[in-house]
Each structure stands twice: as structure tokens, then as C-alpha cells.
Amino acid sequence: LLQVPSPLLPSTLTTVTITSPSLKSTILSNLRTNTPTYIAAYSGPPTWPRVGVLLQVHSIGPGNMLPSGLSDPSDPSEAGDDGDLTVLAVTHRRLTVESDGGDVEHWPPNIEPSEGLEALKAEVMRSLRELMEEDEVVRGAVRSFGMRQGGDVDLAKLCDFTAGLLGLEDEDVDKILTKGVEERGEVVLVGLRRKVEAERARSDIKKRIDDKVGEGNRRYVLEQMLKEIKEELGMEKDAKKEAVATFEEKVEALDGELRKRADEELTKLRGLQSGTQDWSVSKTYLEVLTTLPTQASEQRDDLARAAKALDDTHFGMARAKLRVLEILASRSSGRVVLLTGPPGTGKTSLARGIASATGRSFGRIQAGGMSDAAELKGHRRTYVGAMPGKIVQCLRKGEVTNPVILVDEVDKLGHGARGDPRAVLLEAFDPEQNGEFKDDYLDAGVDLSGVLFVCTANDESAIPQPLLDRMDVVRVDGYTMEEKVKIAKDHIVPSLAAEEGFDITPDAIEYICRWYNREAGVRGMKRSLETVFRRMRLAKKLEEQGGKVEGVERKHDGWTVGVEDLEAYLGRPVYEADRLYETTGHGVVAGLAWSSVGGSLLYIESQKVEKSETGKGGGLKVTGQLGDVMKESSTIALTNARRILKTYQPGNDFFDANDVHLHVPAGATPKDGPSAGITMTTSLLSLALDRPVRPDLAMTGEVSLTGRVLKIGGLKEKVLAARRAGVSCLVVPEDNRGDWEELEDEVTEGMEVHFAREFSKVFEVAFMEEDLFSSSGSGI
């Protein structure tokens, strides 16, 4: 008797492991004497009776390995004396093991036929044929079984054979062993149907996959054949070979570190398959490297021609154009020019004019709002979609090593988590470093020493000092009223009035500049003129079609806009008066302010508050959205006003008896800076003395605690603002006398100017000394 791990079926070839020493000895002895050995094998727990099969040992194998052929039982090396014995056995008919003593009962070999069994057999045969169509292994096994059986096979043997093919679960195998023929057939038939359906599903999936793969392979083969044919006929060249050959030729023009990088990448490209992502990345990198310029353009030395070119494209700007010509005359490489001034004054167009005048190519980098250093320095190639920085892009676009590159709005550069673009500009602008400017994408040094960088800014103070130190500052001041009118007449209107019959009178242009667009530049004025001419074109089109625009009509034989027509075109004027106050009252003084958009008139208002919250006088309240510097100026102004009032009118206790409220309109606009110091002091004295200042007066200057008047900036913009507002008398610091003398005649014409080193001078001009004091007061 032998207990096996799982049920065995009759009529199969199987391997069995023998662990019993006595059975092992018996098998080996019988094999040596060619005596057959029969074993009753059963599975499951030893509960009697049990159904098993009769095993006939055929041969042995070493260890647990099944030998590839029949073993020689006389070979002691295969005897397995030191371990378990694996034997190859053939299973015969079923038997019933009655007890562990070895009593067995053999099942009858043949079954009486019946119609039901024959029908079941036919169904099993049909299902088996279907399975043979789907599974080639099953087909071969069935053919071999048929050859062994010879003629007709009974249902019992068919079920045993088929169950061995299906790989049934132990539970189903046990049924095949223990149940009657009819139940065996039903179990086998169910297993066959499942197997057939599974094989059909597998075949369908395999067919679909094979069809797809086959179509892809077929297309690939045809494409390769077509490619070979085209190459043979000379109709198409190999993309990889052509690209490599092109790069090999272009790389010869490079030298230094760029040549080294190009050679390394070209070697890598030769080993890559065309069309892959790595191929595209390497190809793009080589395209960038090999398109970097290696030659400089010929620079024009004719400064007279350059001066004429600047004059032809830019009206006015005499000082700015002179500074530009001085820089060009120096012929030093790697210069950085900063054009600073209010918006709309022609800084960007002047940069283009520099490129045109010198015969260099022109590139532009918009720096406003840039907060990623990689935009200037490039992305490392480990990133998807990496590209070189904008500086290298400008070099490639210009195709020369010495272009003019405009860095627009450099004062509006930002910085964030991705680096500081200003640090990149420090490297690019430094003549000691820009000969080997390191672009992260190229990973190699690029020579920027021949580049002329031209930067523009509205607010010079917003540029970091280390960066500003590397720049030649050229200030582009605002335009006078006369300049703006002339620019409009000679340049803007002719370009807008291309259609015959459209025009605008000079008085209307001046009216637009005065009442609609008072800014330092001409951009707003140009927009207003564009609106006027668009409205005229619309009115003409509608007139031709029988319609009209309300308030817009033809004048005489053409379309000409005068002062009286502007409200219909542009609406009500933006400015109702030249100044906030036509005549200033007590405590009101006009100052002059500067901002990034130009100069403006800035009024200081002071009013007394008779009853203070503390019950005492001498308090000061300031409003008008003032910055810290301006608040400090108001405190200094009050201290100076107290001292001066005690000096000139000892009996006046105004500041001791009252609080003062000082306000700077307009309240919604932030304001800061020290240059309103003398204006605040004058306003407080005007209130304390109960006397107004001169109505045509405006002033600017910082005041110290001891009454000294200190230098200010932006003088030209402030003077232009005063002219626009109709102010004819100015007080400016003595230290700005040189700046005043450098102003153009059309800016200073008709202006009465007083230079003050001490506040006493401001006092004299503002209050007209001869009318100032009461009989009890003391003089200056």
C-alpha cells in the first residue's frame, strides 16, 4: 500500500516518491531481477475502504528528478540508497483498499453499455473534438491515445483519459475515481465545456493581438523597404546620417569650451536611434550650439551719420543723444547704458535708434515682472523642455557677437524662489566676467564682451546699487508743451492722417496736451490723437452709408478737428484747471514733486485745530498717505516753523495755543520723499502768520533742522510740471543751480527762479518781506 498526496487516475504515466525503507528495498530488488512490482496507491486519510489505483513500477530516477529515458536498474548510482526513491509508474485499473493490511478489490474492467451512456459518450467526444481544434497539445495527446486504444474506446477509459488532460481539482478527480461511469462522464463533460470556452476566449484574444502585432510588423517592414528603395534611388536621405554630417561641418566653426561640448554631444548623437526622445534632445542642443555667432558685425565709425540718424528718429533729447554719442565714441566693448526717465519719452525707440545708427543687429528682453533667473541664464538640460536663456537667444537671433540688446523695464525685475534675475545681470554686465558668461543650458561660457546692453527704467532708485554701478546712466527727461505739440504735428498726425481730408489744428493739439494729457511723455497724447482720427474715419464711413456720429460732422470740404470739437471726440477734459488753487489761501503752498511718471504740482495744506484732545497746543497731525520720510519732514518743518516764528514775531503764540492739521492732496496717492520740507515749513508759517504766499509761486527743497535748504533730484521734470500748471516763480536749492543752468532755454524761458541756501531766502520770496511784519514784529 502507498498513500500519495493527491488522487491518481487510471491509464496515466506518473512519478511517485517512495519514502518507506521496506517498500524502497522491495522495488529495488524486483527491478534488479526484472520482477514486476505492483502498488495499491490511494490518497486522503487512511479511512477504510478507500478507492485507489493499481501502480506498476516501470523504472527509477536519481533523487526527485525524472530521468529522460528508462533507467538501468543494475546501476547502483540510481538506487537512491541515501534518500527518497522516485519511480516512474504506470497506473492501471481502479481498486478498493479494504484495510491497511493490503486487502484490495479490483473494479470490473468493462461496463455494460446503455443508450444513456452512449449519448453521454458522444457528447464527451464532441466536446473533446472542439477542444482539439483550439489546443494543439490536446490534439496530439488525443491522437496518441487513439493509437494506443486501437478500435472503439469505452466511456470509462475515455473519462479517465480526458480527466487527465483537463487538470481537474482534487475534488473532481476523487469523483472520477469513486463515482459511477455516468457521474464520471458528467464531471468530465462540465470540465470539457469550461476548458473549451476558456481556450476559445484565449484564442480570440491571441488572434486580436496577433492581428495588431502583425499589422504593425507588416507596416514597419513595408516602411523599411520603401526607405531602402528611396535611398537606393536617391529620392531620400537617411535623416540621422544627414544630421550628423551637417553638425560635423558646423562644429568646425566653434572653438574653446563650446567646441568641446559640441564634440561630446556629437559623439553621443551618433550612437542614438533617430526619432527617440534622447535623439531630439541632443539634436536640439547641437542646433543651439552650432547656431551661436562666431563673428562680429562691422561697426560704423561715422559718428556724424549716427548723430543724424538719432536726430531723424527722435525729436529733442539733446542731452540724452549727446551722452549716447559720447558712449559710442569711446569704442570700449561691453558697455551698459541705462536710459532712465518717465514713460512715453522714447527710451525704447532710442535704443533701437542706437542699433540703427551703429549698424548693429538689435535684440530685446522684456524684464518687467521677470522673477525666474532661468529666463536669463537658461534651464539645465535635465528639465523637460529646457532652452537657453534670453541673452543667448538674442545672440542667436542677431547672428553676430556684438549686437545691441535692450533690457526693457529693468527697474521692474522681481525675484522669487527660482532665483534672482538681477544677480544674472550682474554677471552679464560685469566686464570682468561677461567674457565667459555661463548659460546653464549650454553648460559652457559665452562671450558677451562685445554686446552693447541698453537698459530702460522709469525709477532709477528701484535698481540695486551694485547693478547700477555697472551702468552709464543717461537721463531722458520729459517733453515741454512746445516739444509735444511739435512731435504731434511733425510725426504723429502725418502717420495717422494717411487718408486725404483728415486733419487737426495746432490749437487743438495744444489743448489736448494741456487739458487731456499732461504726462511727461507723448504716449497718452498719441492715444488721444488716435481716438480722434478713428472717430473721424467712423463718421466718414457712416456718412457714406447715410448715418452719422453724434457731435461729429464734416467741416467745409474736409474733416478738420478744432478746439471746439474735442469734447465730442474725447469727452470732457480730464483737467478742469491748470492748478488745484488759482489763488492760494492761508496755509496753502504749492510744492513740486517727482515720480516715475514725471513731475507734478503738489499742494501742502495746513489748518489749525483750536482745541486739542490733550488740552494743550503744539500738536501736529498729518494725512495724505505720506511715507515715513515725508512724515519726518513734517516734524522737522514744525520745529523750523516754531523757531522762525519766535524769531520774527516773538509775541505770536499760535503753535502753543493750537494743534495743526497738515494734509497733502490727493489722499489716495502714496507720497514720500524729503523735497517737500521747505513747502511744509512755509505752509505752517503761512497759517501761523495768517498771510498767504505769492499766488504764482511753487517751491521744492529739503530742509534741515537748522534751516539749511538741501539739494533735490528731478529738477527738469519739476520745472516742466510748473510750466504746465502756469507757475512763473520758483524757489529751488542753491545746490541745484548747476542743474538749472543745464536746462534748455525753452524749459526755463519766462520763469523767475530764486536759489535758496537758507530758509530765510525762501521766507523772503514767499511772503514778500516788505509786507510781512506787524509794527510789533522784528525784521530779518
C-alpha positions in Angstrom: 0.0 0.0 0.0 1.1 3.6 -0.7 -0.5 6.8 0.3 0.0 9.6 -2.3 -0.5 13.3 -1.8 -3.2 13.7 -4.5 -5.6 11.3 -6.3 -4.2 9.4 -9.3 -6.2 8.4 -12.4 -6.0 5.1 -14.3 -4.2 4.7 -17.6 -1.6 7.5 -16.9 2.1 7.7 -16.6 3.2 9.4 -13.4 6.1 9.7 -10.9 5.8 8.6 -7.3 8.2 9.3 -4.4 8.8 6.3 -2.1 9.8 7.1 1.5 9.2 3.7 3.1 12.5 1.9 3.5 10.9 -1.6 3.2 8.9 -0.6 0.0 12.0 1.0 -1.4 14.0 -2.1 -0.8 11.4 -4.3 -2.4 11.2 -2.1 -5.5 15.0 -2.1 -6.0 15.2 -5.8 -5.5 12.4 -6.5 -8.1 13.9 -4.1 -10.6 17.3 -5.9 -10.4 15.5 -9.3 -11.1 13.1 -7.8 -13.7 10.2 -8.8 -11.4 7.1 -6.6 -11.8 6.2 -4.5 -8.7 2.5 -3.6 -8.1 1.4 -1.0 -5.6 -2.1 -0.1 -4.4 -2.0 3.8 -4.3 -4.6 5.8 -2.6 -4.9 9.4 -1.3 -6.6 11.1 1.6 -6.8 10.0 5.2 -6.5 6.2 5.8 -10.2 5.5 6.4 -11.3 2.2 5.0 -12.3 1.3 2.5 -10.6 3.7 0.1 -10.6 3.8 -3.7 -7.3 4.0 -5.4 -5.5 2.7 -8.5 -3.1 0.0 -9.2 0.5 1.2 -9.9 3.1 -0.8 -11.8 6.7 0.5 -11.3 8.4 1.0 -14.6 11.8 2.5 -13.6 13.6 4.6 -11.1 15.3 8.1 -11.2 18.0 9.8 -9.0 16.6 11.9 -6.2 13.4 13.7 -7.3 14.4 14.1 -10.9 12.5 12.2 -13.6 15.1 10.6 -15.9 15.0 11.5 -19.6 15.0 7.8 -20.6 14.5 4.4 -18.9 17.0 3.8 -16.1 19.2 0.8 -15.8 18.1 -0.9 -12.6 21.5 -2.5 -12.3 23.2 0.9 -12.0 23.7 1.4 -8.2 24.2 5.2 -8.7 20.4 5.4 -9.5 19.4 3.3 -6.5 18.9 6.3 -4.2 20.1 4.4 -1.1 20.7 7.6 0.9 17.3 9.3 0.2 13.8 9.0 -1.1 13.3 7.0 -4.2 11.4 8.5 -7.2 9.9 5.9 -9.5 8.2 6.2 -12.9 5.0 4.2 -12.8 2.0 3.3 -15.0 -1.5 3.4 -13.4 -3.9 0.6 -14.2 -7.5 0.0 -13.2 -9.3 1.1 -10.1 -9.3 -0.9 -6.9 -10.7 -0.6 -3.4 -8.4 -0.9 -0.5 -10.3 -2.6 2.2 -7.8 -2.2 5.1 -4.2 -1.3 5.9 -3.4 -5.0 5.7 -3.4 -4.8 1.9 -6.7 -6.4 1.1 -7.9 -5.0 -2.3 -10.9 -5.5 -4.6 -10.5 -4.8 -8.3 -13.2 -2.9 -10.1 -14.7 -4.6 -13.2 -12.8 -3.5 -16.4 -15.9 -3.3 -18.6 -19.2 -1.6 -18.2 -22.5 -2.7 -19.7 -23.5 -0.3 -22.5 -26.7 1.6 -22.4 -28.3 4.4 -24.5 -27.8 7.0 -21.9 -24.1 6.1 -21.6 -23.7 6.1 -25.4 -25.3 9.6 -25.6 -23.0 10.9 -22.8 -20.0 9.3 -24.6 -21.0 11.1 -27.8 -21.3 14.4 -26.1 -17.9 13.9 -24.4 -16.4 13.0 -27.8 -17.9 16.1 -29.5 -16.6 18.4 -26.8 -13.2 16.8 -27.0 -13.1 17.4 -30.7 -13.9 21.1 -30.1 -11.1 21.3 -27.6 -8.7 19.6 -30.1 -9.5 22.4 -32.6 -8.4 25.0 -30.0 -5.5 23.3 -28.3 -2.6 21.8 -30.2 -1.3 19.9 -27.2 -4.6 18.3 -26.6 -4.8 17.3 -30.2 -1.5 15.4 -30.1 -2.4 13.7 -26.8 -5.8 12.5 -28.2 -4.2 11.1 -31.3 -1.7 9.2 -29.3 -4.5 7.8 -27.0 -6.4 6.7 -30.1 -3.5 4.9 -31.5 -2.9 3.0 -28.2 -6.5 2.0 -27.9 -6.9 0.8 -31.5 -10.6 0.5 -32.0 -13.6 1.8 -30.2 -12.9 3.0 -26.6 -15.4 2.7 -23.8 -16.7 5.6 -21.7 -14.8 4.7 -18.6 -11.4 4.9 -20.2 -12.4 8.0 -22.1 -13.4 9.7 -18.9 -10.1 8.7 -17.2 -8.0 10.0 -20.2 -10.0 13.2 -20.6 -9.8 14.0 -16.8 -6.0 13.7 -17.0 -6.0 16.3 -19.8 -8.2 18.8 -18.0 -6.1 19.2 -14.9 -9.2 18.9 -12.6 -9.2 19.9 -8.9 -8.6 17.1 -6.4 -12.3 17.0 -5.5 -13.3 16.4 -9.1 -10.6 13.8 -9.6 -11.9 12.0 -6.5 -15.3 11.9 -8.1 -13.8 10.4 -11.3 -12.2 7.7 -9.1 -15.1 6.8 -6.8 -18.3 7.5 -8.7 -20.1 5.5 -11.4 -19.4 5.9 -15.1 -22.4 8.2 -15.7 -21.4 10.6 -12.9 -17.8 10.5 -14.2 -19.0 11.5 -17.6 -20.9 14.4 -16.3 -17.9 15.7 -14.4 -15.7 15.3 -17.4 -18.3 17.0 -19.7 -18.5 20.0 -17.4 -14.8 20.3 -17.3 -14.5 20.0 -21.1 -17.0 22.7 -21.7 -15.2 25.1 -19.4 -11.9 24.3 -21.0 -13.3 24.8 -24.5 -14.8 28.2 -23.6 -11.5 29.3 -21.9 -9.5 28.1 -24.9 -11.8 29.9 -27.3 -11.5 33.1 -25.3 -7.8 32.8 -25.2 -7.7 32.1 -28.9 -9.8 35.2 -29.6 -7.5 37.4 -27.5 -4.4 35.9 -29.1 -5.9 36.4 -32.6 -6.7 40.1 -31.9 -3.2 40.7 -30.5 -1.5 38.8 -33.4 -3.6 40.8 -35.9 -2.4 44.1 -34.3 1.2 43.0 -34.0 1.1 41.5 -37.4 -0.2 44.7 -39.0 2.4 46.8 -37.1 5.2 44.5 -38.2 3.9 44.5 -41.8 3.7 48.2 -41.8 7.2 48.5 -40.3 8.7 46.1 -42.9 7.0 47.9 -45.8 8.2 51.3 -44.4 11.8 50.0 -44.2 11.6 48.5 -47.7 10.3 51.8 -49.0 13.0 53.7 -47.2 15.7 51.4 -48.7 14.2 51.8 -52.1 14.1 55.6 -51.9 17.7 55.7 -50.6 18.8 53.5 -53.4 17.1 55.7 -56.0 18.5 58.9 -54.3 14.9 60.1 -53.5 15.5 60.3 -49.8 18.5 60.5 -47.5 19.0 59.0 -44.1 17.9 61.6 -41.6 20.4 60.6 -39.0 23.4 60.5 -41.4 22.4 63.8 -42.9 22.0 65.5 -39.5 25.3 64.1 -38.2 27.1 65.2 -41.4 25.6 68.7 -41.1 26.6 69.1 -37.4 30.2 67.8 -38.2 30.6 70.6 -40.7 29.1 73.3 -38.4 31.1 72.2 -35.3 34.3 73.1 -37.2 33.5 76.8 -36.7 33.4 76.5 -32.9 36.4 76.7 -30.6 37.2 76.5 -26.9 34.7 75.1 -24.5 31.9 75.3 -27.0 33.8 73.1 -29.4 34.5 70.6 -26.6 30.8 70.4 -25.7 29.8 70.1 -29.3 32.2 67.2 -29.9 31.0 65.3 -26.9 27.3 65.7 -27.9 28.0 64.8 -31.5 29.7 61.5 -30.3 26.6 60.8 -28.3 24.3 61.6 -31.2 26.0 59.1 -33.5 25.0 56.3 -31.1 21.4 57.2 -30.7 18.4 56.0 -32.7 16.8 58.8 -34.7 13.3 59.6 -33.7 13.8 58.9 -30.0 13.4 61.5 -27.2 17.2 61.4 -26.4 17.9 62.0 -30.1 15.6 65.1 -30.2 17.2 66.5 -27.0 20.8 66.0 -28.4 19.8 67.3 -31.8 18.3 70.5 -30.3 21.3 71.1 -28.1 23.6 70.8 -31.1 21.4 73.1 -33.1 21.7 75.8 -30.4 25.5 75.3 -30.1 26.2 75.4 -33.8 24.0 78.5 -34.5 25.8 80.7 -31.9 27.5 83.5 -33.7 31.3 83.5 -34.0 31.8 86.7 -36.0 31.2 90.4 -35.1 29.4 92.8 -37.4 31.3 95.7 -38.8 30.6 98.7 -36.6 30.1 102.1 -38.2 32.6 104.7 -37.1 30.8 107.7 -38.7 29.5 109.5 -35.6 28.1 112.3 -37.7 25.9 109.8 -39.5 24.9 108.3 -36.2 24.0 111.7 -34.8 21.9 112.4 -37.9 20.2 109.1 -37.6 19.3 109.8 -34.0 18.0 113.3 -34.9 15.9 112.0 -37.7 14.1 109.5 -35.4 13.9 111.4 -32.1 12.9 115.0 -31.7 14.6 116.9 -28.8 16.5 114.8 -26.3 19.6 116.8 -27.0 21.4 115.9 -23.8 20.4 112.2 -24.0 21.6 112.0 -27.6 24.9 113.7 -26.7 25.5 111.2 -23.9 24.8 108.3 -26.2 27.3 109.7 -28.8 29.9 110.1 -26.1 29.5 106.4 -25.2 29.7 105.3 -28.8 32.8 107.4 -29.4 34.6 105.6 -26.6 34.6 102.4 -28.6 35.1 100.3 -25.5 33.4 96.9 -25.5 30.9 95.5 -23.1 29.3 98.9 -22.3 26.0 99.0 -20.4 23.8 102.1 -21.0 20.8 102.9 -18.7 18.1 105.2 -20.2 16.0 106.4 -17.3 13.1 108.7 -17.4 9.3 109.0 -17.3 7.1 106.7 -19.5 6.4 107.6 -23.1 9.6 109.7 -23.5 11.1 107.5 -26.2 13.6 105.3 -24.3 12.8 102.1 -26.1 12.8 103.7 -29.5 16.1 105.4 -28.7 17.7 102.0 -28.0 16.5 100.9 -31.5 18.0 104.1 -32.9 21.3 103.3 -31.3 21.4 99.9 -33.0 20.4 101.5 -36.3 22.9 104.3 -36.0 25.8 101.9 -35.3 24.7 99.3 -37.9 24.4 96.5 -35.3 21.6 93.9 -35.0 19.0 94.5 -32.3 17.5 92.2 -29.7 15.0 92.9 -26.9 14.5 91.3 -23.5 11.3 92.3 -21.6 12.5 92.3 -18.0 9.4 93.8 -16.3 7.9 91.2 -14.0 10.6 88.6 -14.6 11.2 86.6 -11.4 12.9 83.4 -12.7 16.7 83.6 -13.1 16.5 80.7 -15.7 14.7 83.1 -18.1 18.0 84.9 -18.5 20.5 82.1 -17.6 18.7 79.2 -19.3 17.4 75.9 -17.9 19.6 72.9 -17.2 19.1 70.1 -19.8 17.8 67.7 -17.1 14.4 69.5 -17.3 11.8 68.7 -19.9 11.5 71.5 -22.5 14.8 73.1 -21.4 16.0 76.0 -23.5 18.8 78.6 -23.4 18.4 81.9 -21.6 17.1 85.0 -23.4 20.6 86.6 -23.6 21.8 83.6 -25.7 18.6 83.7 -27.7 19.3 87.3 -28.6 22.8 86.4 -29.7 21.4 83.6 -32.0 18.7 85.8 -33.4 21.2 88.7 -34.1 23.7 86.2 -35.7 26.7 88.4 -34.5 28.7 88.6 -31.3 28.2 92.3 -30.9 24.5 93.1 -31.1 22.6 95.8 -29.2 20.5 94.1 -26.6 17.7 96.1 -25.0 16.8 95.1 -21.4 13.4 96.8 -21.1 11.9 97.9 -17.7 15.0 96.8 -15.7 13.7 98.6 -12.6 10.7 96.2 -12.5 12.6 93.0 -12.2 11.3 90.7 -9.5 12.8 87.8 -7.6 11.4 84.7 -6.0 12.0 81.0 -5.2 13.6 80.4 -8.6 16.4 82.8 -8.2 17.1 86.5 -8.7 17.4 87.7 -12.4 19.3 90.8 -11.1 22.1 88.5 -10.0 22.3 87.2 -13.6 22.5 90.7 -14.9 25.4 91.5 -12.5 27.4 88.7 -14.2 26.3 89.7 -17.7 27.1 93.4 -17.2 30.4 93.0 -15.4 33.3 93.4 -18.0 35.5 91.2 -15.8 33.0 88.3 -16.0 31.0 88.6 -19.2 33.8 87.3 -21.4 32.8 83.8 -20.1 29.1 84.2 -19.3 27.8 80.8 -18.2 24.5 79.8 -19.7 23.1 76.8 -17.7 21.6 75.2 -20.9 24.8 75.3 -22.8 26.9 74.5 -19.8 29.7 76.5 -21.4 31.0 80.0 -21.4 29.6 82.5 -23.9 31.5 85.7 -24.8 29.3 88.8 -24.1 32.2 91.3 -24.1 31.2 92.7 -27.5 27.5 93.2 -26.6 26.1 96.7 -26.1 23.4 96.4 -23.4 20.9 99.2 -23.3 18.6 99.2 -20.3 15.5 101.3 -19.7 13.9 102.3 -16.4 11.3 104.7 -15.0 12.6 104.7 -11.4 16.4 104.7 -11.1 16.1 104.2 -7.3 14.4 100.8 -7.8 17.6 99.4 -9.3 20.0 97.7 -6.8 23.1 99.8 -6.3 25.6 97.1 -7.3 23.8 96.7 -10.6 23.5 100.5 -11.1 27.3 100.8 -10.6 27.8 98.8 -13.8 25.7 101.2 -16.0 26.3 104.5 -17.7 23.2 106.5 -16.7 21.6 108.6 -19.4 18.5 110.6 -18.2 15.7 111.0 -20.8 13.7 113.9 -19.4 10.1 114.7 -20.2 9.0 117.0 -23.0 7.9 120.6 -22.8 4.5 121.6 -24.2 6.1 123.1 -27.3 8.0 119.8 -27.9 4.9 117.7 -27.5 3.0 119.9 -30.0 5.8 119.7 -32.5 6.2 115.9 -32.1 2.4 115.6 -32.7 2.4 117.9 -35.8 5.6 116.5 -37.4 5.4 112.8 -36.6 2.2 111.5 -35.1 -0.5 113.4 -37.1 1.1 112.7 -40.5 1.2 108.9 -39.7 -2.5 108.9 -38.6 -3.9 111.2 -41.3 -2.8 109.0 -44.1 -6.3 109.4 -45.7 -6.8 112.7 -47.5 -9.0 115.2 -45.9 -8.3 114.4 -42.2 -6.5 117.0 -40.1 -6.4 118.6 -36.6 -5.5 122.2 -35.8 -2.3 123.1 -33.8 -4.5 124.8 -31.2 -6.4 121.5 -30.8 -3.2 119.6 -30.3 -2.1 122.0 -27.7 -5.5 121.8 -26.0 -5.1 118.0 -25.8 -1.7 118.3 -24.3 -2.9 120.8 -21.7 -6.3 119.6 -20.7 -6.3 115.8 -21.6 -2.7 114.6 -21.4 -0.3 116.4 -19.0 2.1 113.5 -18.5 5.8 114.0 -19.3 5.8 111.6 -22.3 3.8 111.6 -25.5 2.2 108.1 -25.2 -1.1 109.4 -23.8 -1.2 112.3 -26.3 -0.7 109.8 -29.1 -3.6 107.6 -27.8 -5.9 110.7 -27.7 -4.9 111.6 -31.3 -5.6 108.1 -32.4 -9.0 108.3 -30.8 -9.8 111.5 -32.7 -8.8 110.1 -36.1 -10.6 106.8 -35.5 -13.7 108.8 -34.7 -13.3 110.8 -37.9 -12.9 107.7 -40.0 -16.0 106.2 -38.4 -18.0 109.4 -39.1 -16.9 109.4 -42.7 -17.9 105.7 -43.3 -21.3 106.3 -41.7 -21.8 109.4 -43.7 -21.2 107.5 -46.9 -23.8 104.9 -45.7 -26.4 107.5 -44.7 -25.6 107.6 -41.0 -23.7 109.9 -38.6 -21.9 110.0 -35.2 -23.5 112.5 -32.8 -21.4 115.6 -32.5 -19.0 114.7 -35.3 -19.6 116.3 -38.6 -17.7 117.4 -41.7 -16.2 120.9 -41.7 -16.4 122.7 -45.1 -14.8 120.4 -47.7 -12.8 118.2 -45.4 -12.6 116.7 -41.9 -10.6 119.0 -39.6 -10.9 118.9 -35.8 -10.6 122.2 -33.9 -10.6 123.0 -30.2 -14.4 123.4 -30.1 -14.8 119.8 -31.5 -12.6 117.9 -29.0 -15.3 117.3 -26.4 -17.4 115.4 -28.9 -14.3 113.2 -29.7 -12.7 112.8 -26.3 -15.3 113.7 -23.8 -15.0 116.2 -21.1 -11.4 117.4 -20.3 -9.5 115.4 -17.7 -8.2 118.6 -16.1 -10.6 121.4 -15.4 -7.9 124.0 -14.4 -4.2 124.4 -14.5 -3.9 124.2 -10.8 -5.9 123.0 -7.8 -5.9 126.5 -6.4 -6.0 129.6 -8.7 -5.1 131.7 -5.6 -3.7 130.1 -2.5 -5.2 130.9 0.9 -3.6 131.0 4.3 -1.7 127.8 5.0 -1.7 126.6 1.4 1.6 126.4 -0.6 2.4 124.8 -3.9 5.3 122.4 -4.0 6.9 120.4 -6.8 7.1 116.6 -6.7 8.8 113.9 -8.9 7.7 110.4 -9.6 8.5 107.7 -12.1 5.9 109.1 -14.5 7.2 112.7 -14.4 6.8 115.9 -12.3 3.7 117.3 -10.8 2.4 120.2 -8.6 1.9 119.1 -5.0 0.0 121.3 -2.6 0.6 121.4 1.1 -2.5 122.4 3.2 -2.4 123.4 6.9 -5.3 124.2 9.2 -5.4 125.0 12.9 -7.3 122.9 15.4 -8.1 125.2 18.3 -9.0 122.7 21.0 -6.6 119.8 21.3 -7.5 116.5 22.8 -4.8 117.0 25.4 -6.0 120.5 26.3 -2.7 121.9 25.1 -1.5 123.2 21.8 1.5 122.3 19.7 0.3 119.0 18.3 0.7 118.0 14.6 -1.5 115.6 12.6 -0.5 114.7 9.1 -2.7 113.0 6.4 -2.5 112.3 2.7 -1.0 108.8 2.7 2.6 110.0 3.5 5.6 107.8 3.7 8.0 107.7 6.7 10.4 110.2 5.1 7.7 112.7 4.4 6.3 112.3 8.0 9.8 113.1 9.3 9.9 116.2 7.1 6.6 117.4 8.6 8.1 117.1 12.1 11.2 119.0 11.0 9.1 121.6 9.3 7.1 122.2 12.5 10.3 122.6 14.5 11.7 125.1 12.0 8.3 127.0 11.9 8.3 127.3 15.7 11.8 128.7 15.7 11.3 131.1 12.9 8.0 132.4 14.3 9.6 133.1 17.7 12.4 134.9 15.9 10.3 137.1 13.7 7.2 137.6 15.8 8.1 136.8 19.4 4.6 137.6 20.6 2.9 135.1 18.3 2.0 132.0 20.4 0.0 130.3 17.6 1.8 126.9 17.8 1.5 126.9 21.6 -2.2 127.6 21.6 -3.3 125.4 18.7 -2.8 122.0 17.2 -2.1 121.9 13.4 -3.5 119.5 10.8 -1.3 119.2 7.7 -2.7 117.5 4.6 -1.2 116.7 1.2 -3.8 116.0 -1.6 -4.7 113.7 -3.2 -5.2 111.3 -0.3 -5.4 108.1 -2.5 -1.9 108.6 -3.9 1.1 107.4 -1.8 3.7 110.0 -1.4 7.2 110.0 0.1 10.5 111.9 -0.1 12.3 114.8 1.6 11.9 117.5 -1.1 8.7 118.9 0.4 10.5 120.2 3.5 10.6 123.9 2.7 7.0 123.7 1.3 5.7 122.3 4.6 7.6 124.8 6.6 6.2 127.7 4.5 2.7 126.3 4.8 2.9 126.2 8.6 4.3 129.7 8.8 1.6 131.0 6.4 -1.0 129.6 8.7 0.7 131.0 11.9 1.2 134.4 10.3 -2.3 134.4 8.8 -0.8 135.5 5.5 -0.9 133.8 2.0 2.2 133.3 -0.1 2.7 134.6 -3.6 0.0 133.2 -5.9 2.4 132.4 -8.8 4.9 130.6 -6.5 6.0 126.9 -6.3 9.0 125.6 -4.4 11.0 122.4 -3.9 13.8 121.6 -1.5 14.7 119.6 1.6 15.1 121.5 4.8 17.4 120.6 7.7 16.7 121.0 11.4 18.8 124.2 11.4 17.1 125.7 8.3 19.6 124.7 5.6 18.0 124.0 2.1 19.4 120.8 0.7 19.7 119.6 -2.9 16.9 117.7 -4.6 16.5 115.5 -7.7 14.3 115.5 -10.8 14.6 119.3 -11.3 13.7 119.3 -15.0 10.5 117.2 -14.5 9.5 119.5 -11.7 10.1 122.7 -13.8 8.1 121.2 -16.6 5.3 120.4 -14.2 5.4 124.1 -13.0 5.2 125.3 -16.6 2.3 123.1 -17.4 0.5 124.5 -14.3 1.2 128.1 -15.2 3.6 128.8 -12.3 6.0 131.6 -13.1 8.1 131.8 -9.9 10.2 129.0 -8.4 12.3 128.5 -5.3 15.0 125.8 -5.6 18.0 124.9 -3.6 21.2 126.8 -4.3 23.0 123.4 -4.8 20.7 122.8 -7.9 22.0 126.0 -9.6 24.2 123.9 -11.9 21.2 121.7 -12.9 19.1 124.8 -13.7 21.8 126.2 -15.9 22.0 122.9 -17.9 18.2 123.1 -18.7 17.2 124.0 -22.2 16.1 127.6 -22.9 12.6 126.6 -23.8 12.3 124.9 -20.4 13.4 128.0 -18.3 12.1 130.7 -20.6 9.8 133.1 -18.7 10.5 131.5 -15.3 11.6 133.6 -12.3 13.9 131.5 -10.2 15.3 132.0 -6.7 18.1 129.9 -5.3 18.0 129.3 -1.5 20.8 128.1 0.7 19.0 129.0 3.9 15.3 129.0 4.6 15.4 132.8 5.2 15.6 133.2 1.4 12.5 131.1 1.0 10.8 133.2 3.6 11.6 136.4 1.8 10.3 135.2 -1.6 7.2 133.5 -0.3 6.0 136.3 2.0 7.4 139.4 0.2 9.3 140.7 3.1 8.2 144.4 2.9 4.6 143.4 3.7 5.3 140.7 6.3 5.6 142.1 9.7 3.3 143.9 12.1 4.5 147.1 13.8 5.4 145.0 16.9 7.4 142.4 14.9 11.1 142.3 14.3 12.7 142.4 10.9 15.0 139.9 9.1 
